[in-house]
Amino acid sequence: MKTVLTTGGLGYIGSHTVIALINRGFNVLIIDSLINSKSETFNNIEKILFNEMGEIKEKLFFRKGDLRNKLWLENIFQEFNDKKQPIEAVIHFAGLKSIGESILNPLNYYDVNLNTTLCLLSVMSKFKCFKLIFSSSATVYKIDKNEKISENGILSPLNPYGNTKLSNEKIIEDVFKSDDKRWKIANLRYFNPCGAHDSGIIGENPLINHSNIFPTILRVINREIEKLPIYGSDWPTKDGTCIRDYIHVMDLAEAHLAALIYLYENEPTYLNLNIGTGTGISVLELIKTFSNVNNCQIPYYFTEKRKGDAAFVVANNSLVIQTLKWEPKRNLKDICKDSWRWFIKSKEGSNFKNN
Ligand SMILES: NC(=O)c1ccc[n+]([C@@H]2O[C@H](COP(=O)([O-])OP(=O)(O)OC[C@H]3O[C@@H](n4cnc5c(N)ncnc54)[C@H](O)[C@@H]3O)[C@@H](O)[C@H]2O)c1
């Protein structure tokens, strides 16, 4: 049985990906410091897997700790070697992800987002683990036109968070070049992940970052926030609000699975792939769909544009479709329905925490 390490695997995207990996027969080790997630998520992942496939003992493991602790990380790789379940591949989600926070505290962002990767790459090298999928982001691109972005677009992030993602890609590429007969690497550049697992048992509930639109909508519905802020009403788009590419988190999880299988089945390679739907949705369209699908009201107000925002951020996803034979299966209505189910369920179980 192949063991895959997911760093940050109790976070939003990691937890959904763990489900997809185990369903496909991989063993998964999660490492997470819990800086932006809760240990209950581990029990919730187990619950979903138990409902879907029965007994899952000896398939899923969790070690709590900070990935920057190299000695500790080496011990974990050694432990899995010793029990004849060597870590063969890593999906590296761990990191900090708030653009706003990164502007206020860039040093912390550089420290966490770069040192986690440096430690990880060095330990992977030592243990001859050469398959890596890295969580990158559309923030690496220079975005100044209302056109879909392809992987060969200009790379020029607008904030420290984006800089850390691009720096990670550069480090990883240099490591690949140093031993290109062995490394198999995919940088996945996510667009706007949202939605939740269709069980409603796991979803997006960040402890420290509140800026993504779906958690904010849910907080409005939960009456923690009176109205949803919309940043700018005169963007050069069809209704004046920003256009984004919203991708269902389970489609994203399945993209990781497809990338992992691709790395297993192909020669050493270094890939950059956009993971998005290729469809642009405006903020007003999103609000309308969410309200209609879930029969609820989302009061909103217009406020000033945020520094570094762009009118139109949509993926050209033809490369990933062609390379991985993956494509998104879920649409905006599914995203809205699944977010709502997660919200209702977690409220019932008091999981949806007032932070
Ligand atoms: N969610 C998005 O909109 C989005 C978009 C593009 C890229 N990404 C990237 O995808 C990855 C996952 O995003 P997410 O939305 O699941 O974020 P998340 O915050 O929910 O998950 C990240 C996890 O990493 C853990 N972590 C952070 N620092 C750590 C450390 N030093 N050691 C061990 N664990 C640590 C956190 O506790 C958390 O559980 C991140 O790297 C993020 O930058 C996210």
The ligand as an SDF file (V2000), in Angstrom:
LIG
                    3D

 44 48  0  0  0  0  0  0  0  0999 V2000
   -7.9990   28.2220    0.0280 N   0  0  0  0  0  0  0  0  0  0  0  0
   -7.6000   28.9720   -0.9710 C   0  0  0  0  0  0  0  0  0  0  0  0
   -8.3230   29.8730   -1.4030 O   0  0  0  0  0  0  0  0  0  0  0  0
   -6.2470   28.7390   -1.6180 C   0  0  0  0  0  0  0  0  0  0  0  0
   -6.0010   29.2570   -2.8970 C   0  0  0  0  0  0  0  0  0  0  0  0
   -4.7480   29.0510   -3.4730 C   0  0  0  0  0  0  0  0  0  0  0  0
   -3.7650   28.3430   -2.7780 C   0  0  0  0  0  0  0  0  0  0  0  0
   -4.0340   27.8700   -1.5320 N   0  0  0  0  0  0  0  0  0  0  0  0
   -2.9660   27.1650   -0.8150 C   0  0  0  0  0  0  0  0  0  0  0  0
   -3.4000   25.8460   -0.5410 O   0  0  0  0  0  0  0  0  0  0  0  0
   -2.8740   25.3840    0.7080 C   0  0  0  0  0  0  0  0  0  0  0  0
   -4.0080   24.8700    1.5590 C   0  0  0  0  0  0  0  0  0  0  0  0
   -4.9710   25.9040    1.6960 O   0  0  0  0  0  0  0  0  0  0  0  0
   -6.2250   25.7420    2.6620 P   0  0  0  0  0  0  0  0  0  0  0  0
   -7.2720   26.6530    2.1530 O   0  0  0  0  0  0  0  0  0  0  0  0
   -6.5320   24.3220    2.8960 O   0  0  0  0  0  0  0  0  0  0  0  0
   -5.5970   26.3790    3.9680 O   0  0  0  0  0  0  0  0  0  0  0  0
   -5.7930   25.9610    5.4920 P   0  0  0  0  0  0  0  0  0  0  0  0
   -5.2700   27.0700    6.3090 O   0  0  0  0  0  0  0  0  0  0  0  0
   -7.1980   25.5060    5.7240 O   0  0  0  0  0  0  0  0  0  0  0  0
   -4.8440   24.6750    5.5830 O   0  0  0  0  0  0  0  0  0  0  0  0
   -3.4480   24.7740    5.7930 C   0  0  0  0  0  0  0  0  0  0  0  0
   -3.1150   23.8520    6.9440 C   0  0  0  0  0  0  0  0  0  0  0  0
   -1.7080   23.9540    7.1850 O   0  0  0  0  0  0  0  0  0  0  0  0
   -1.4930   23.9280    8.5890 C   0  0  0  0  0  0  0  0  0  0  0  0
   -0.1960   24.5800    8.8430 N   0  0  0  0  0  0  0  0  0  0  0  0
    0.1260   25.8860    8.6800 C   0  0  0  0  0  0  0  0  0  0  0  0
    1.4170   26.1020    9.0130 N   0  0  0  0  0  0  0  0  0  0  0  0
    1.9260   24.8840    9.3690 C   0  0  0  0  0  0  0  0  0  0  0  0
    3.2020   24.4410    9.8010 C   0  0  0  0  0  0  0  0  0  0  0  0
    4.2220   25.2950    9.9600 N   0  0  0  0  0  0  0  0  0  0  0  0
    3.3790   23.1240   10.0740 N   0  0  0  0  0  0  0  0  0  0  0  0
    2.3590   22.2400    9.9370 C   0  0  0  0  0  0  0  0  0  0  0  0
    1.1090   22.6170    9.5460 N   0  0  0  0  0  0  0  0  0  0  0  0
    0.9000   23.9190    9.2600 C   0  0  0  0  0  0  0  0  0  0  0  0
   -2.6740   24.6770    9.1660 C   0  0  0  0  0  0  0  0  0  0  0  0
   -2.9400   24.3440   10.5270 O   0  0  0  0  0  0  0  0  0  0  0  0
   -3.8100   24.2270    8.2400 C   0  0  0  0  0  0  0  0  0  0  0  0
   -4.4840   23.0900    8.7580 O   0  0  0  0  0  0  0  0  0  0  0  0
   -2.1200   26.5740    1.3030 C   0  0  0  0  0  0  0  0  0  0  0  0
   -0.7540   26.4180    1.0240 O   0  0  0  0  0  0  0  0  0  0  0  0
   -2.6780   27.7660    0.5470 C   0  0  0  0  0  0  0  0  0  0  0  0
   -1.7470   28.8040    0.4330 O   0  0  0  0  0  0  0  0  0  0  0  0
   -5.2480   28.0340   -0.9520 C   0  0  0  0  0  0  0  0  0  0  0  0
  1  2  1  0
  2  3  2  0
  2  4  1  0
  4  5  1  0
  4 44  2  0
  5  6  2  0
  6  7  1  0
  7  8  2  0
  8  9  1  0
  8 44  1  0
  9 10  1  0
  9 42  1  0
 10 11  1  0
 11 12  1  0
 11 40  1  0
 12 13  1  0
 13 14  1  0
 14 15  2  0
 14 16  1  0
 14 17  1  0
 17 18  1  0
 18 19  2  0
 18 20  1  0
 18 21  1  0
 21 22  1  0
 22 23  1  0
 23 24  1  0
 23 38  1  0
 24 25  1  0
 25 26  1  0
 25 36  1  0
 26 27  1  0
 26 35  1  0
 27 28  2  0
 28 29  1  0
 29 30  1  0
 29 35  2  0
 30 31  1  0
 30 32  2  0
 32 33  1  0
 33 34  2  0
 34 35  1  0
 36 37  1  0
 36 38  1  0
 38 39  1  0
 40 41  1  0
 40 42  1  0
 42 43  1  0
M  CHG  2   8   1  16  -1
M  END
$$$$
